[in-house]
Amino acid sequence: MLMASFFEIFVDTPLEICEARDSKGLYRKARKGEIKNFTGIDSQYEKPDSPDLRILSDNDSMSTNIRKLLELLGY
């Protein structure tokens, strides 16, 4: 019998990094008020209390984060 699993993975990235990586300019538009209820700008984001995995995208390398994800999945 196949059982589905759910993992909560928190990609923890500082707002400044999100804005720097924003190729579509959505954060800039949100700061100008052109987009309402934008998470992190005028809509609060609540970090999860105890995620199954926390990815530190600004500190850890992509290969480190992939390794953490694969370990969580049992590979």
C-alpha positions in Angstrom: 0.0 0.0 0.0 1.4 3.4 -1.0 1.3 6.1 1.7 1.7 9.7 0.9 4.0 11.8 3.0 4.0 15.5 3.6 7.1 17.5 4.5 7.1 21.1 5.4 10.2 22.7 3.9 11.0 26.2 4.8 13.2 28.0 2.3 14.6 30.7 4.7 15.7 33.6 2.6 16.1 37.2 3.9 13.8 39.7 2.3 16.8 41.6 1.0 18.0 38.5 -0.9 14.5 37.9 -2.3 14.4 41.5 -3.6 17.9 41.2 -5.1 16.9 38.0 -6.9 13.6 39.4 -8.2 14.0 39.3 -11.9 10.4 40.3 -12.6 10.4 43.4 -10.4 7.5 42.3 -8.2 9.0 43.5 -5.0 9.7 46.9 -6.5 6.1 47.1 -7.6 4.9 46.0 -4.2 7.0 48.7 -2.5 5.5 51.3 -4.8 2.0 50.1 -3.9 1.2 48.7 -7.3 0.8 45.2 -5.9 -1.3 44.8 -2.7 -0.9 42.1 0.0 2.5 41.1 -1.1 4.1 38.7 1.3 7.0 40.4 3.2 6.1 43.9 2.1 2.6 44.8 3.2 1.5 41.3 4.2 3.1 39.5 7.1 4.8 36.1 6.7 4.8 33.8 9.6 7.8 31.5 9.7 6.9 27.9 10.5 7.5 26.8 14.1 9.1 23.4 13.3 9.5 22.6 9.6 10.8 19.2 8.6 13.7 20.9 6.8 15.0 24.5 6.8 16.9 25.5 3.7 19.2 28.5 4.2 19.4 29.7 0.6 21.7 32.7 1.4 24.3 30.8 3.5 24.4 27.2 2.2 25.4 26.1 -1.3 22.9 24.6 -3.6 24.6 21.3 -3.4 24.4 21.4 0.4 20.7 22.2 0.3 20.0 19.4 -2.3 21.9 17.0 -0.1 19.7 18.0 2.9 16.6 17.5 0.8 17.6 14.1 -0.5 18.5 13.0 3.1 15.0 14.1 4.2 13.5 12.0 1.4 15.6 9.0 2.3 18.0 8.9 -0.6 
